[in-house]
Amino acid sequence: MRDLVFINWRTGDPAKSSSYDTHLYKPCDEAGIEKFCMRALRHTYATRAIENGMQPKVLQKLLGHASIKTTMDLYVHVTNDSMSKAVLQFEKVQQNQNGTASSVQVPKTIEKQGDRENYEIRYHSFNIRKGVFYPLCAIYLIVILLGVFMLEAFAAFENGVVSLAAGWFGWLYQIITIALVVICVWVLLSKKVGNIKIGGPDAKPTMSKWNWVAISLCGGIATGIVFWGIAEPITHFIDGIPGLVEGGGTRMSALYALSTCYMHWGLPLYAYYCAAGIAIGVCVYNLKQPYNVSSSLYPLLGERANGAFGSVIDLLCVFGIAGSEAGGRA
């Protein structure tokens, strides 16, 4: 424990960041500035280090990031001061070359909006994650070729995987589903966890509650329930459910058909969406992590969630989403 910077003086254990955040809010209120968490100081350190000439790779090493993109795209921000200095430096160069005064001025929009505007632009900039995109394209190409040239064998393999998953892990899916429903209810009723605002303690909603309900409803079940709300139970009643009910047209197949439909389109469905949404939302908007599924593992893995392991997680998630969409359309 001697190597730790922040410890609990009573127990000697590593201190929780939330305790320091709470103490940090008081001087923020006294200074009349917006509240920020302790972790935001890493962003300040990274930004000031680059502004004062530190090499990006050195900064990456000091921050412990696996990728230089994490350091430069997420932790280093373009401040109002750096923009002003860059514009003034360009103006000085133009004066030296032309021998006349330049009319270049710092844009007022940048002066007013400062770091927030530049951060949002950098944060939402489009880029291709090669570690996810190219392996995923290769996998899709292989799957398409197998489906075209070995259709029967590929279909038999898929059915075997589904039957294996349902037969061996069906119980696990049910337990996870029930656990997520319980977790969502607990978060709803918990004052400590349920009162955490996504975006920080001073974050304000951008939409009304009705708009959020409409978005959640349309994003969750959308038009799928219009078709599958009828087609799914009828299909399961006629054909049965692999691993659960072999053959259809029976009282048992009807019972499982309805229960499966309720699980797929009822509260359990939104428990999955809600749990994933809370984890990703807190990590992205409160912990300032990339907008990736793997960012939800940041509290457990730290910076490794932004490295190769995180890319594998995102690859599997995108492959699963695309596979479920293709299966649903089929």
N, C-alpha and C positions, 0 to 999 in steps of 0.2 A: 504493500500500500504506500510505501515511501515515494514511489514514482508518480503518484497521482497528484494533480494540481488542485482539484476540487474534491474534498472529502467531507463526509458527515462527521463533525467533530465529536459526536456522541458515540458513534459505532465504529468509525474508521472506514466505513464502506464508501464506495463511490457515491457522490452526491447526485441527486436527481436534478436534471436541468430545470424542471418546473419550479423548484424552490428558489433558484436564482432568478428565474424570470419574474417571480412574484416580487422579489426585492428590487428588481430592476425597474418595475413599473412605477414605484414611488418617486425616484428622481426624475423619471420621464414626466410625471404629472407636475412636479415642482418646477421643471424647466419649461413646461408648456409645450412639449413636443409629443408627437405620436408615439404610442407605446410600441416597443419592439422586443423580441425575445433575445436571449443570450446568443443564440446561434447566428443571429443577424450580424453580430460583430465579426464573424468569419468573412462575410461578404464585404464589410467595411475594410478589414485587414487586406483582403485580396485586391480590392480596388485601389486602395492607397499604395500598396506595394508596387503595382504595375505603374501607377502614376509617377512613382519615384524611381522608376528605372529597373526594378527587379526583373530578371529574366523569367518568362512564363514557365519554363521547365523547372526552374528552382522553386517557384511558387507552388507548382503542382506537387513537388516533392514535400514541401513544408506542410501543405494542407492534407497530404496523404491520399490524393485522388488517383484512381487507376487510369483515368483518361484525361488528356489535356483539354478535351472539349468540355468536360465538366467544370474544370477550373475557369476557362476563358468565357464559356457561354452562359454559365449559371452563377458564378461567384464574382466575376469581374464585371462591373457595370460602368457605363459611360455617364459620368456626372456632368452637371452643368458647368463646373469649373474647367473640366478637361475639354469640353466642347468650346468654351470661350477661348481657352488657350490655343486650341488647334486653329480656330478661325483667325485669331490675332496673329498667330505664327504664319499662317498662309498669307495674311494681309501684309505682313512685314516682308516676306519673300517677294511678293508682287511689287512692293514699293522699291525694293532694291533692284529688281530687274527692269522696271519701267521708269524709275526715277520720279514717279508721281504718286500722289496719295490714292489709296484704294477706297472704294465705296463699300467694301464688304463689311457686313454687320452681323452680330450674333442674332439668329432668328428668335423672335419674341416667343414663339410657341415653345421653343426648347427652354428658354429662360423661365417660363411660367410652369411648365410641366416637369422639367428637370429629370431626375433619375427615373421616375416612374414611367415616363413615355419611352425612354431608351431601353429600359429593362423589358417592357412589354414587347417592343419590336424585336429584341434579341431573343426573347423567350419563345415567341411564336414563329420565329423564322423557320422556313421550310428546309429540311435537310434529309438525306437518306442515310439511315443507319445500315452501313454495309454488312455488319455482322449479323443483322436480322434479315435484311431485304434479299441479299443474294442466296443465302442458304434456303430461305423460304421459297424463292423462285425455283431453285433446283428441285426441292421436294415436290412442289406443285407440278413441275414438268414431268417428274417420274410418275406421279399419281395419274396424270392425264394420259401418259403413254400406256401405262398399265391398263387403264380403263378403256382405251381404244383398241389395243392389240391383244389383251388377255382379259376380256370382259368377264367371262364366266369364272375364271380362277380368281380374279380380283374381287368379284362379288361374293364368292364363297369365303374368301379371306376376311372381308369386311364383316360378313354375318358371323363368322367365327369369333372375331374380336368383340363384337357386340354381345354375343352369347356368353363369352368368357367374362367380360366386364360385369354383365348383369348377374351371372351365376356366382362369381367369386366376390364381387365387390358391391353388389346391390345393397347389402346391409349397411355398408360404410356410407353409401350415398344417402340412405335414409337417416342415419345418425347425424351426418354433417348437416343435412337439411333441417332437422329438428333443432340442432345446436345453434344454427344461424338464426332461426326464428326466435329462440330464447335470448340470444345475444342482442338482437335488434330490440326486443321488448325491454331488456335490461338497460340498453343505451337510452331508450325513450324515457324510462322512469328514473334513471340515475341523474342526480343533480351534478355530481362531479364530472362525469363523462358527457352526459347529455347536454350540458351547458357550454361545452367547448365550441367556439365558433370557427367554422372553416374560413380561413383567411385572416384570423387573428381576433383579439378581443374587441377591436374597434371596427371590424368589418361590417358593412351595411349590405342588405339584400339588394340585388340588382333587379329583381322581379317580385311581383306580388305572390302570395301563397297560392292563389288560384292558378297563376301561370305555371308555378312549379308543379302543382298537381297535374295540370294538363300535359306538361312536358314529360313528367314521370310516367303517366298513363300511356301516352303515345309512344314514348321511347321504350317502355317495358313490354307491352303486349301489342301495341300498334294494330295493324290490320290482321296480324297473325291469328288472333283469337276469332276473327270473323270466319276464317276458313277452318283452322285447326280445332276451334271450340266444338265443332260438329264432326269434322273428319277424323280427329284423333280417337275419340271414344268409339266411334263406329268401326274404325280400322282395327283397334285392339279387340273389340268384341267379336269381329268376324275372324281375324287371323290369330288372336291370342298375343301374348307378350313374351318374347324370347327370354328364357331363363326363369319366368314366373308362371305363365300359363301356356301350356302347349295345346294348340287347337282352339277354335272359337265356337261361338254359338251356345255356350253353356252359361249357367248362372254365375259360376266363378269368373269366367272371362268378362261378363258384364260388370261384376263388382270391381275387378281390377282395372277395367277400362275407365270407369268413372273416377276411382280413387287416383289413378295416374293422371287423369285430366285435371283434377282439382290440384294435385301437387304441381303440375307443370304451369298452371295458369292462375293459381291462387296466391295466398300469402307466402308460401315457400319460394315462389318465383321472385317476389320482391325482396325477400330476405337475402337472397344471393346478390341482387342488385344493390341493396342498401348497404350490406356489409362491405362489399367491394368498393362502392362509391365513397363510403366514409373513410376507409383506409387510404384510398388513392387521393381523395380530396384533402385530407389532413396532411399527407406527406407532400403533396404538390403545393398547396396554398399556404400551409403553416410552416412546413420545413423547407420550402423552396426547392423541391426536387423536380427532376424532369417529368414531363407529362407522359409517363409510361406505366404500364401495369406493374413492372418490377419495382417501381418506386415505393409501392406499398410494403415492400420487404425492408425498406431502409432502416426502420427502428430495430430490426433484428440483425441485419447484415452490415449496416453502415455503408461505407463507400463501395463495398463489393457489389451492392445492388446496382451500381452504375457501370460495372465492369462486364467481363465476359459472362459471368453467371447470370447477371441481369438480362443480357442479350438472349441467353438460352430461354429464360423464363418468358420474355416477350415473344420470342419465336414460337414457343409452344402455345402461348395464348392466342396469337394471331392465327396460327394453323388450326387451333380448335374452333375459333370463331368462324373462320372460312369454311371449315368442314361441316359445322352445324348448319350454316346458312345454305351450303350446297345440298346437304341432306334434307333440309326443310323444303327447299325449292323442288327437289326431286319427288 
